[in-house]
Amino acid sequence: MLNLDFTEEQDMLRQMVRGLCEQYADLDAIRAQEDDPTGYSTDLWTQLGELGILGMTIPEEHGGSGMTMQEGVVVYEELGRALAPTPHLVSCVLAAGAILNGGSAEQISEWVPKLASGESIITVAWNEPNNSFGPKGVQVEAAASSDGFTITGTKHHVYFASSAQRLIVLARTGDAPEAIDLFLVDPTAAGVTLTQKMSISSDTQYRVDFDGVNVSAADRIGAAGTGWETWQKVMNDAMILQAAYANGGCEHALDITVQYSKDREQFDKPLGAFQALSHYMADAKTALDGSKVLNYEAAWAHSLGRPTTKLAAMSKLFACNTYRDTTAMAQQIFGGVGFTLEYEIQLYFRRAKQQQITWNDTRRCEDLVAAAVLDEDSAA
């Protein structure tokens, strides 16, 4: 049976991460990191590594802490609450997961312990200009050559690329929709160009252009044509954690909005005393609590080894929609001042929208849920 009570150890983990965020990722630090080429606190990254949080979901035999997804949700709620930007998702979840699920013994031994400790960072190059989140959206080509492959094309939304020692590039190797492979690519290799791009959330994203970049056969992760299957597995983990990040941010955004509605007076009474506004906040609280329960169920199922394809997509879809809707409502309660840079709420509003369109957007999540539901119905 699903248990929504956190253990004493999980509560201690939450307090520890919250304390680190207060020390290394306060609002001044978050504002300073906006549109920065590095875009994250190296001090926070070091502390997370020393405490074993970077490798929390990586098995102990590969240098990780061997925690469950339930601990991961606790950590990500606190990171989201503070808006703390780190390469953890791309490096310790997606990259490490891809190598563990599909990589060779040599790739695992070379990279996973370094990712768990934070010594190395690997980011992922997935999305492309004007292309979807589905397999057909991968059109960057990896053409077979005499000594490996030659990669040509452009990737967008590559997070923390300037800090990465390698990129995991999703590239097409055949005509079938899922004929996709994953390749480890050195971002300093000949033919690779990094260009920092601005985003609605002012986070650190890069456009990466590949102009005939040569990679060896040993740089491919897994057997030929298995890249998309591997990618889908690690994306399930990422969606559960992204939902937790959204829930953490949503909760704090609602908290500061409720407090503002108590402090700000209009017509000789607090804003919160107006029934219409109080109902907006009540609706937001109801949606947030439902989103957290769904996220906890996904994490619980993952921890027990149960299928999470539907739950992960549902959780990401609902959490990011709730985050966006709640912060949009909060902007209305704050009024015009909420959009000014001096106020905290605009930081959450902008990041809520970015979360909604990142790591499987609304339409892709709906497609995944619909496919899972239809498969269930046909099997019944």
N, C-alpha and C positions, 0 to 999 in steps of 0.2 A: 504494500500500500504506500502511496506517495506520502512522504513526511515533510511538511513545510517548516519544521523546527530546525534551526541551525544548531550545530554542536558547539560546545565551548571552544573547541579549536578553530572552528570556522568564524566564530565571533571575534576571536583574538586575531585571526588573519585579517578580518575586515578592519579592525582598529589599527593594526599595523600599517596596512596600505593607506588608510585615511591619514594617518600621521605622516607618512612619507609624502603624500600629495600636498598636505598642508605646508610641509617644509620645502619641498622642491617644485611644486606645481601650483602655487597660489595664483591669484588673478593677475598680479603684476608679471609673473613669469609667463603665464599663458598669453598675455597681450604682447610681451616681448618676443615670443616665439612665432607670432603670426607672420606669414610670408618670409620666414627665415630660411636660408638654404639648408640648414641642418634640421631645425623645426622640433627639436625635443631636448629635454634636459639630460645631458650626459651624466650628471651627478645622480639624478633619479634612476637612470638606466643602470649605473654601477651599483646603487643600493639594491635595486630589484634583483640584480644578478647575485650579489653577495647573500641575499636572504633566500635564494632558491626560487624566487617567484617567476623569473624569466623561463625557467625550465619546469614550471609547475605541472604541465600536462605531458611532459616528456618522460618516458620510462627511466627508472633509476639506473638501469644497466647502460644507458646512453648519456649519463651525466645529469639527468633531470631529477625532479622531486617526486614524480609518480603520483601527483594529486589527481583527483577526479574532476570532471566537468563541473561538479557542484562547487568546488573551491574556485574553479575558474570563473564562475558566475559571480561569486562574492568579490573577487578581485576586480572584475570588469565593471561591476556596479560602482565601485569606488573610483575607478579611473574615469568613468563617465560622469560621475557626480562632480569631479574636479576638472573635467575636460582635459585631463592630462594626455598630451600627445606622446606616444612612444611607438617604436617599430615592433612592438611585441606581437601584434596580430600578424603582420606580414612575415616576420622573421621566425618567431618561436612557435607560431600556430600553423600558418600556411606553408612556409618553406620547410620547416622541420617536419611537419606532417606529410608533405609531399615526398620528402626524401625517405622518411621512415616507411611510408606505405608502398613506394615504388622504386626506391633507390637500391643500388648495389651495396654489398657489404663495405666496399671501399668508400663509396660516397657517404654512407651512414657514419662510418668511423672517422672520416675526415671532417665532416661538417656538423653533425648533430651535437656532439659535446660542446663545440664552440658556440653554437646557437643557444644551447641551454645556459651557458655561463655568461653570454653577452659579449664574448671575445670577438665574435664575428656577427655580421648582420647580412642576411639575404632577404631581398625583397622580390616581389612577383610582378611580372609584366603580363597583364591579361587583356585588359580592355583596349579597344581600338576606336579610332575616330568614326563616328556614325554607325557603329556596329553594335549588335545586341550582346546580352549576357549569355546567350545560348551557345552551343557548339559552332553554329554557323557564323557566329560573330568573330570567330578566330580565323583571320585571313592572312595574317603574317605567315610567310612561307619559309619552310626549312627544306631546301632542295638538297637531295643526296649528292655528295661529291666523292672524289676518289678517296679522301681520307676522313670523311665525316659528313658534315652538313654546312650549307651556306644559308644564313638567315637574312631575309630582306623584308622590310616593312616598318610600320610605325605603331607604337603603343602609347596610350594615354593613361593618366591617373596612376603613375608608378610612384608609390609613396616611398619617401626617404631614399631615393635612388642614389643621391650623392654620398650617402653614408654606407652604402652596401658594398660588400666584397664580391658578391655575385648577384645576378638576376636569375630568377627562374622564369623562363620565357615560354609561353604557350604558343606553339607554332604548328601550322598545318603541314602534314606530310603526305596527304592523299586526298582523293576527291570525296570520299564518304563523309557525311556530316561530322562523325566523331573520330575521324582520322587525324588525331592531334597528339603531339608528343610534347613533353616538358624537357627543356634544355637549361643547363647551367651555363650562364654566359658572364664573362668578365666585363664589367661596365667600362673598363679602361682599354678594352681590346680595340684594334683597328676597325673602323667602320661604325662604332657605337657613339652616338651623340646624345648628351643629356641637355634638356632645356627646361628650366623651371617654369611652371605655369601657375597662374593665380586661380583661386577657387572661391566659391561662396563662403567657405569656412576659413579661408586664409591658412589652410594647412599646407604641408610641404609635399607637393606633387610635381612630377616631372613627365615631360614628353620624352620618349626614348626612340630614336631613329636607328634602324639597323640597315646598313648599306653593305650588303655582301659580307656579313660577319661570319668568319669561319669558326666552327666548333667541331671537336672530335666526336667520334662515336661514343667514347667513354663519358662524354658530357651529357648524354641523353639519360633521363631518369626513367628507368623501367624499360620493358620490352616495347617494340614498335606498336604504335596505335593504342597504347594503354593510358596515355596522358590524360584524356578527358575523364576516364573512370576514376583515376587517382585524384584528379582535381575536384570532382564532385564529392568525394569522401571528405577531403579536408575542408571544403566549403561548408559542409554540414556543421563541423566544429566552429568555423568562423561565424556562421549565422547565429548560433546560440550565444556566442560571446558578444557579437555585435548587438544583439537584442538586449543583453545585460548592460552593455555600455549605454545604450539608448535609455533603458529604464532608469539607470543611475542619474543620467543627465536630466531626464524628465522629472524625476522626483525632486531634485534640487530646484529646478526651474519652477515647479509648482509651489515648493516651500517658500521661495523668496517672493512669489506672486501673492500667496496668501498673506505673508507678513506685510507686504506693501499695501494690500487691501485693508489691513487693520490700521496701518499708520496714516495713510492718505485720506484726508477728509474732503468731502464735497457736500455742499448744502448742509453743513453743520453735522454731518455724520460720516463714519468711515465708509469707504467704497464697499467693503464686504457686507455692509448692512443692506445694500440694495439687493433685492431678491434675485433679479435676473443675473447679476454678477456672481452671487453666491451659488446659483445653480450651475453656472458654467464651471466653477471650480469643483463643485460636487461631481459633475459629470467627468471631469478630468481625473479626479481621484479614483472614481469607480473604474475608468478605463485603465488607469495605471496599475491598480491592484490586480485586475484581470490579466494584464500583460505580464506582470511579475509571476503570477501563478503559472501561466503558460510557459514562461521561460524556465521556471524551476522544474516543471514537468519534463521539459526537453532535456535539461541537465541531468535529472534523475534517471531518465530512460537511458541516456548515454552512459551514465556511470554503471548501469546494470548490463550494458552490452546490448540493449534493445535497439531496434531500428529507430532512427531519428530523422529520416528524410522529410516526412511530413511535418513533424513537430518543429524541426529547425526552421523550415521555411515559414510555417505559421507564426512562430515566435518572432522571427525577424520582421515579417510583414506587419504584424500587429504592433510590436514595440515601436518600430520606426514611424508608423502612421500616427500612433498615440503621441509620440515625442513631438512630431511636427505639429499636430493639431493642438496639443497643450501649449506649446511655446507660441503659436500663432494667437491663441486665446489670451495668453499672458501679455503679449504685446498690446492687445487691445485694452487690457486693464491698466497697464502702465501708461497707455496713451502715447502721445508723440515723443515724450522723453525716452520711452523704451527703445527707440531706434537710435538714440545718440550713443556715441562710443563710451561715454562716461558710465552708462548703466550696464549692469551685468547681464540682463536678460537677452540683449541682442547677441551676445556670444553663444548662448544656448539656442536661440532661434536659428541662427545661421548654420550651426553644426547639426541641428536636427534635420534640416533639409539635406545637408550633405550625406548624413547617415542613410536617409531614405533612398538615395540614388546611388549608393555605393555597395559593393559586395553583394550583388543581386538586388536590382531595384524592385519597385512594387510589382510591375508586370511580370518579371521573372519569378518572383516569389509566388504570385498567383498561379502562374503556369505550373510550378512545382507542386503546389498544394492540389490544384485541379487534377494533375496527372496521378497523384497518390490517391485521391478520393475516387477517381474513375477506376483505377486499378483495383481498389478495395471492392467497389461495387461489382466489377466484372468477375471477381474471384468468389463472391458470395453465393 
